[in-house]
């Protein structure tokens, strides 16, 4: 009898931990998918992508991500310099004709607190996939006037372009091997 009771409690606990997870869609007017890379070892070039989508499953009761899958259209790159943006789409950088999308698929979320966590997943750039770890900062969760949940969060991390065989013909003097990713987001419950 005790075994059955404990099994039932465990099953309920496991179900209960996912029962409050909700799907969210990005509020693009309050989201920025950005990056930063050192140029000539003296200054940073900042850029962003303007066309992207994500499927987010977040539990506002526990402040944990259950799922996050994102697709970014490479052709939407914007570094405030059209000549540079056009060059970045070529085969020595993003190979945009062959690989029009970058993707990220979360594999694990480790909660540190309601405000902080670590998200690991598979990032694919120009056909090369690598596991990366991102720092998550949860800004909070609120109810909107229509009763839907809205969450705010930032994901950031450092990747190496050499890990993705990205722009391998460009020296690290011209462009740093380190690329800082910064994604600031608001998302609304579907």
C-alpha positions in Angstrom: 0.0 0.0 0.0 2.8 2.4 0.9 4.5 1.6 -2.5 1.4 2.5 -4.4 0.9 5.7 -2.4 4.5 6.8 -2.9 4.3 5.9 -6.6 1.2 8.0 -7.0 2.7 10.9 -5.1 5.8 10.7 -7.3 3.8 10.5 -10.5 1.6 13.5 -9.4 4.8 15.5 -8.6 6.3 14.8 -12.0 3.1 15.7 -13.7 2.6 18.7 -11.6 6.0 20.1 -12.4 5.1 20.3 -16.1 1.4 21.0 -15.7 2.0 24.8 -15.3 4.4 25.1 -18.2 3.0 27.4 -20.9 3.9 28.1 -24.5 5.0 31.7 -25.4 5.6 33.6 -28.5 8.2 36.4 -28.9 7.1 40.0 -28.6 9.3 41.2 -31.4 8.9 44.9 -30.5 10.6 44.1 -27.2 13.1 41.5 -28.4 16.6 41.9 -29.8 18.8 39.1 -31.1 22.2 40.6 -31.0 25.9 39.8 -31.1 29.2 41.6 -30.6 32.7 40.8 -32.0 36.0 42.6 -31.6 37.4 44.2 -34.8 41.1 44.8 -35.3 41.6 44.1 -31.6 40.6 47.7 -30.8 36.8 48.0 -31.1 33.6 46.1 -31.1 31.2 45.6 -34.1 27.6 45.1 -32.9 25.0 43.5 -35.0 21.5 41.9 -34.8 19.1 39.8 -36.7 15.7 41.1 -37.5 13.9 38.0 -38.7 13.5 35.2 -36.1 11.1 32.9 -34.4 11.1 30.8 -31.2 8.9 28.3 -29.5 9.2 28.8 -25.8 7.8 26.6 -23.1 8.2 28.3 -19.7 6.8 27.5 -16.3 5.9 30.8 -14.5 5.3 28.9 -11.2 8.9 27.6 -11.0 10.6 30.1 -13.3 12.1 27.4 -15.5 12.4 26.9 -19.2 11.0 23.5 -20.3 11.8 24.0 -24.0 13.2 26.7 -26.3 13.7 26.3 -30.0 14.7 29.2 -32.2 15.3 29.8 -35.9 17.0 32.9 -37.2 17.1 34.0 -40.8 20.7 34.8 -41.6 19.7 37.2 -44.4 18.2 39.5 -41.8 21.6 40.4 -40.4 22.0 44.2 -39.6 25.4 45.7 -38.6 24.4 49.2 -39.7 26.6 48.8 -42.8 24.9 47.3 -45.9 28.2 46.5 -47.7 29.4 44.5 -44.7 26.0 42.8 -44.2 26.1 41.7 -47.9 29.6 40.4 -47.4 28.6 38.5 -44.3 26.0 36.5 -46.3 28.7 35.2 -48.7 30.5 31.8 -48.6 33.5 33.0 -46.5 31.1 33.9 -43.7 27.4 32.6 -43.3 27.1 30.8 -46.6 23.5 32.1 -46.6 22.4 30.6 -49.9 23.2 27.1 -48.7 22.4 27.7 -45.0 19.6 30.3 -44.8 18.9 29.6 -41.1 20.7 29.5 -37.8 19.0 27.4 -35.2 19.2 26.8 -31.4 17.5 23.9 -29.6 17.6 23.8 -25.8 18.7 20.5 -24.3 18.8 21.4 -20.6 17.9 24.2 -18.3 19.6 24.4 -14.9 17.8 26.7 -12.5 20.1 28.6 -10.1 17.4 30.9 -8.7 14.2 32.5 -10.0 16.4 35.2 -11.6 19.3 33.1 -13.0 19.9 29.9 -14.8 22.1 28.1 -17.3 20.7 26.9 -20.6 22.6 24.4 -22.8 21.6 23.4 -26.2 22.7 22.9 -29.8 23.5 25.9 -31.9 23.9 25.5 -35.7 25.6 28.1 -37.8 26.4 27.6 -41.5 25.8 23.9 -41.2 28.0 23.3 -38.2 26.3 22.3 -34.9 27.9 22.6 -31.5 26.7 22.5 -27.9 26.8 25.9 -26.2 25.9 27.2 -22.8 24.0 30.4 -22.3 23.5 32.4 -19.1 19.8 33.1 -18.5 18.6 36.1 -16.6 14.8 36.0 -15.9 13.4 39.5 -15.6 10.1 38.4 -14.3 6.6 37.3 -15.2 3.4 39.4 -15.2 -0.2 39.1 -16.1 -1.4 41.4 -18.9 -4.8 43.1 -19.0 -6.3 40.2 -20.9 -5.0 37.7 -18.3 -2.2 36.2 -20.3 1.3 35.8 -18.9 4.2 37.8 -20.2 7.8 37.0 -19.4 11.1 38.9 -19.8 14.5 37.2 -20.1 18.0 37.7 -21.4 20.2 34.9 -22.8 23.9 35.6 -23.2 27.1 33.7 -23.8 30.4 33.5 -25.6 31.0 31.3 -28.6 34.1 30.7 -30.7 33.7 31.2 -34.4 36.5 28.6 -34.9 34.2 26.0 -33.3 31.8 26.6 -36.1 34.5 26.8 -38.8 33.0 30.3 -39.3 35.1 32.8 -41.4 38.1 30.5 -41.0 40.1 32.5 -43.6 39.8 35.7 -41.5 42.6 36.1 -39.0 41.9 36.7 -35.3 43.7 40.0 -35.6 41.0 41.2 -38.0 38.1 39.5 -36.2 38.2 38.0 -32.7 37.6 34.3 -32.3 35.2 35.2 -29.5 31.6 36.2 -30.4 29.3 37.5 -27.6 25.7 36.6 -28.0 23.0 38.8 -26.3 19.3 38.0 -26.7 16.9 40.3 -24.8 13.3 39.1 -25.0 9.8 39.6 -23.9 7.4 36.8 -24.7 3.6 36.5 -24.4 1.6 33.4 -23.5 -0.1 31.9 -26.6 
